[in-house]
Amino acid sequence: MGFKTNYDDVQDYSLIPVGEYEVIIQKIEERTTQNGATGLNMTLVIRNDVEQKCQNRCIFHTLWKRREPTQADMQVQGYGFNQIMQLAKAAGLTDGKEYENVYELCGDLVNRVIRVKVVHEEYNGKTNERVHYINASQFPDCNHKFKETVSADTVAPKKQEQFAGTSMNVSGQDFEEIIGDDDLPF
């Protein structure tokens, strides 16, 4: 059975318009740039359980380590203490809860909802989206459904299923043929 092209659910990936969006924190990862700057990269997904534009689109936001961290910043591994506390408060984390480090706190932030204001700014001749501020969600009860991800395992049939009726199993052991460089046509 074939299929027809259908563009009804195809999204436009131009800039997300300036405005406020209800989002869910999908992922937080610490990364270092080629220039040596380290930041907590957050993937924020615009919620699909709240009536708003750009549902399911991602907004990327980074909290950067301070070049000259204060004593308070050192408590959160050199990130801006006030920025981390604003994020934690907006996400509804328990006031007074103790954490070993900022990474443990980040684990508690995943799947929490917040409200962000997106603005546009020029950088290196390009207009980019940027999170201007973070506040508590106006819709704290979340029913967001993440889109299913497709992996090679869910698309490609398994080796045993590809050749139904034939068996590559010798004496109960599975094996895989290893091809050397001399066996390749290129």
ZIGIPE-V651884 format. One record per residue. N is the residue number from 1. SS is DSSP state (2 for helix, 1 for strand, 0 for the rest). Layout:
BEGIN
N_SS, N_SS
END
This chain:
BEGIN
1_0, 2_0, 3_0, 4_0, 5_0, 6_0, 7_0, 8_0, 9_0, 10_0, 11_0, 12_0, 13_0, 14_0, 15_0, 16_0, 17_0, 18_0, 19_1, 20_1, 21_1, 22_1, 23_1, 24_1, 25_1, 26_1, 27_1, 28_1, 29_1, 30_1, 31_1, 32_1, 33_0, 34_0, 35_0, 36_0, 37_0, 38_1, 39_1, 40_1, 41_1, 42_1, 43_1, 44_1, 45_1, 46_1, 47_0, 48_0, 49_0, 50_0, 51_0, 52_0, 53_0, 54_0, 55_0, 56_0, 57_0, 58_1, 59_1, 60_1, 61_1, 62_1, 63_1, 64_1, 65_1, 66_0, 67_0, 68_0, 69_0, 70_0, 71_2, 72_2, 73_2, 74_2, 75_0, 76_0, 77_0, 78_0, 79_1, 80_0, 81_2, 82_2, 83_2, 84_2, 85_2, 86_2, 87_2, 88_2, 89_2, 90_2, 91_0, 92_0, 93_0, 94_0, 95_0, 96_0, 97_0, 98_0, 99_0, 100_0, 101_0, 102_2, 103_2, 104_2, 105_2, 106_2, 107_2, 108_2, 109_2, 110_0, 111_0, 112_0, 113_1, 114_1, 115_1, 116_1, 117_1, 118_1, 119_1, 120_1, 121_1, 122_1, 123_1, 124_0, 125_0, 126_1, 127_1, 128_1, 129_1, 130_1, 131_1, 132_1, 133_1, 134_1, 135_1, 136_1, 137_0, 138_0, 139_0, 140_0, 141_0, 142_0, 143_0, 144_0, 145_0, 146_0, 147_0, 148_0, 149_0, 150_0, 151_0, 152_2, 153_2, 154_2, 155_2, 156_0, 157_0, 158_0, 159_2, 160_2, 161_2, 162_2, 163_0, 164_0, 165_0, 166_0, 167_0, 168_0, 169_0, 170_1, 171_0, 172_0, 173_1, 174_0, 175_0, 176_0, 177_0, 178_0, 179_0, 180_0, 181_2, 182_2, 183_2, 184_0, 185_0, 186_0
END
